[in-house]
Amino acid sequence: MKARSEKGSGTMRVSVVMPIHNEEEMLPYSLRSLLDAPVHEFVFVLDRCTDRSKEIVSRFATRVRRCRILEKSQTKWLNPAAEAYDLGAQHASGDCIYFIDADVVVDGRVFDPKHWQEG
């Protein structure tokens, strides 16, 4: 089955949302695994970071270019992580959204709709 966007205008556009809270140690590994991922966009939500996470994500964004970087300086929800995921989802423009943690290394092919199967 070939994945199509809802509008039928070609392959489905995939957005990856990654909330980040002080992940400077693992973030370079996580981002490196995403370099060649067939993704429409990356949405990074920097959640009250006090380390070098912003700098690391900014360098990745310069290299990949299809990135949105959002900064959350305070939290209003009881669950700050859920709030960061929600904020990222609100700004994602793809037909499909993947949510991944900032300390996860993935095979970028998982985002390619041609590998998806029905059922």
C-alpha positions, 0 to 999 in steps of 0.5 A: 500500500502506498501512503498518500496524503489526505489531499491525494497530492503525493506521498504522505508528509511526516512530521517528527516532534521531539520535546527536549529537556536538558538532553545535551549528552544523548541529543547528538546521538539522537539527532545523528540517527535522524540526519537522513530520515525521509521526514517533511519536518522536525519540530523540536520543543525546548522545554526549559533547558538550562544546558547546551540542548538549544545549541545542539538542536540549532546546529542540527537545524542549520544542517538539515533545514526542515526544522522548527524550534520552539522554546517553552520557558514556563509550564502551565500543565501538571505534566510538563512533558505532555505540554511539550508534546502538545505544543509540538503537535500544534505546530506540526504541519505533516499528515502524520506525526511521530513523537520521539524522545530526545534520548532515543536513537532510531533507524530513520527508515521507520519514518518512510511511508513506503515501509508501512503496511496495512493491517 
